[in-house]
Structures are given as C-alpha cells and as structure tokens.
Amino acid sequence: MASFTRRPAFPRQRLRTPLIAAGALALSVTLAGCAGVGAERSVGAPGTTQARPGRPAPDGAESAAPVVPARLPGVGSATLAGIPRNARQVVLVTGRGKDSPVSQVVLYRRTSAGWQPGATWPAHNALKGWTDDHHAGDLRSPVGVFTLTDAGGLRPDPGAKLPYDRSVGFTIAGTGFEGESLAGSFDYVVAINYNHEPGTSPLDWTRPLGAGRGGGIWVHVDHGGPTHGCVSLAQEHMKELLRTLDPAQHPVIVMGDAKSLAR
C-alpha cells in the first residue's frame, strides 16, 4: 500500500506533473471509487441575492410573486434538524426510491421569507440506491446532511468559489455498470463530507470514520449510468454548481431517497 501525505488545506489551481504512472492512476480511481463500475465489468468514480417581497397586485390581478416555502419540500423534521443553522445554501438530492439509482437535484438558498428554489436537475446516485449505514463496496449512497467545502477536477477551474484542486489524479478510464465510458467523470467534482476531512482536496485519503465506512463520495460529472456511491450531474450543471456554491453561505448537501428524507 502506498503511503499518503496530506496536502495543505484549500489547495488551488495546482496542476501536477502529467508524468504519472499507470499504477498511480488506478490508485486515484480507487481512492475516489464513486463512479459506477460493475464488478463484472472493467474496473475503472453565489453570493446569493435576497428575494424581494412581492408587491401587492393591482385590484383584480394575481400577484406574480413566487411562493417561497418556509421549509424544504419533502424534508422532515429529523432531517431538517441536521442542517446547520448557518447553512444558507442547500443541494437537495431526492432519490426516486430506496433501491433506485435515479434522483433529482434542486438548489435552494435561504432567504428571510424561507427557502428559495433554484435550478432542478436530473441526477444519478449509487447502483443499489441509498443506505443509512454506508460501508465501502455496498454500492449505495449515504443518506444524510453533509457539508460541502472542497472541489477539484481534471479540467481548469470554471470559476468555483470553493477551493479548487486541479490535478491529473482526477483521471479515470474504464466502463460503468451499463457499459458507458467513465472518461471525463471527474472533470469537475465537489467532495461530499461523508468520511472526508474538510479543508482538503477531494483526493485526500484521510477517512475519519475508518476505511471500512467508505469515502470518496463526490458530486461529479454524469457518465450516463449509476455510480458506486456518488451523485452525478451533467457537465454543464456541475459547472453551474461550482460557480454557485459559496463557502461564505456554508453550503450543505441533503441527500437520500424521498421516504428517508421525509422523516
């Protein structure tokens, strides 16, 4: 097993040497084993603006002011309790079912009126769905509320507000569960702080809960199929997400199947 040295917190735009051995590339895939790769196949992972109160509509006319929910739709009291009070941005990932790899992502920002919804995007999660007790290799995404503090990718920083680590360590090859190419899946990623040390690159191997509890759970570029444990979005949506998440707003991701989130 190769030894690992913790990189300094918040690395930025540090392009490492492209002369990387094939074994090291394979290791980087193992560290971030969240893009869906079947065992039977080739192994290969805003500033915000405050909403203005709606003005009274003229007599006989309907108000055009949007409805801002006081609570996050579909999120129950137990899940809400896990959202830090200072969190003003939420990436809400709602899975279609406990055992489904299909999900939906909605961006929310907290305003004085409540939670203002933003973009809604289709997404994938792990092949076997969701779990409250994630372990390495279970092919399920962890249910819960997790902070978002660190980003990175193979491609240049698209304008991320989070610290962005550009590295050839985000190279990946191989095929996914449905035979789709995994190339480009890690062009842009955001580390989900499940068993990840906040303030370090998504590639950091530190596992506060222990290696057996998995890790390398990211939001990354969608490759057209289920993941090992991550959440994946189309590339254009990943770029928008990176430009939106603002550490000053203390962003979190709330993720799980609809039934689990409703608790």
Secondary structure, 3 states (H helix, E strand, C coil): CCCCCCCCCCCCCCCCCCCCCHHHHHHHHHHCCCCCCCCCCCCCCCCCCCCCCCCCCCCCCCCCCCCCCCCCCCCCHHHHCCCCCCCCEEEEEEECCCCCCEEEEEEEEECCCCEEEEEEEEEECECCCEECCCCCCCCCEECEEEECCCEEECCCCCCCCCCEEECHHHCCCCECCCCCECCCCCCCEEECCCCCCCCCCCCCCCCCCCHHHCCCCEEEECCCCCECCCEEECHHHHHHHHHHCCHHHCCEEEEEEHHHHCC
